[in-house]
């Protein structure tokens, strides 16, 4: 099945995942200009009481800058952007944010932690498509039944609220019944992994943690350096901090005075996405990351990182093609 037209201008089959705090207008604009889908969580755009609505300002800036880029670069138009909506009962802003995204005609909506038909309908009313992120096949079927256009398979090793199922298992189960748009999330940080995700059956790679170590990311320098210095050995999978299992950097947990190898379990009902649902001060510098960061060895600009991904992706395609031809010749001889 062909991908929706919104993906036609991609330089690479990549969606940059929306990251709490880290993803802002600077990062999204740079990602889109570099030719991959840029995204941010709507809840990252926060304002104090009485101040102008930050989400409105962010969408205005992103839309206008990308429009200007497209006018100046008709042969290299920007990729589309996406906004992530947290569909959870504690998100008191959800209805307001849906209305704002409809007015700004957000092209791609990414929904998390709950599939709701009315949100998918809102995306369609604004001319967009809705992708729902899922951690298992059961949730995937529910999302499509409720009107999502596509899925994001959040497999083991992904950053943020990650699943625990192998990407091989998760993609094959989804593809046994669904032929629509499918992105794969989980330890993808180089061009070879992008090609591998397509070989498995996904249409798009969903990359997050590697973008933390870019100049445009809204992350403090120690966080970026921890990504550069880290490997999969530095990641711990825990539900302690939000009530939902996710992957975190062990050194950041240890720096906050906790033992990353002996974290207690938490109650999922403690999850809170309201404006007042702040983490305790002792958790402010506990940083999320996926297992793929061993591929990240320096802080780059988004443009340079995407160019690196493209080189690796094209080289992987050529190498795989050589192997296929060599195997075919050997079989024929």
Secondary structure, DSSP 4 states (H G I P E B T S, - for coil): -PPPGGGTT-SSSEEEPP-TTT--HHHHHHHHHHTSBEEEEGGG----TTSPPHHHHHHHHHHHHHHHHHHH-TTSPPPPEEEEEE--TT-TTHHHHHHHHHHTT-SEEEEES---HHHHHHHHHTT-EEEEEESSHHHHHHHHHTT-SEEEEE-TT-SBS---S-HHHHHHHHHTT--SEEEEESS--SHHHHHHHHHHT-SEEEE-HHHHTBTTSS--HHHHHHHHH--GGGEEEESTTTSS-EEEEHHHHHHTT--TTSPPP--GGG---STT-PPPGGGTT--B--GGGGG--S-B-HHHHHHHHHHHHHHHHHHHHHHHHHHHHHHH-
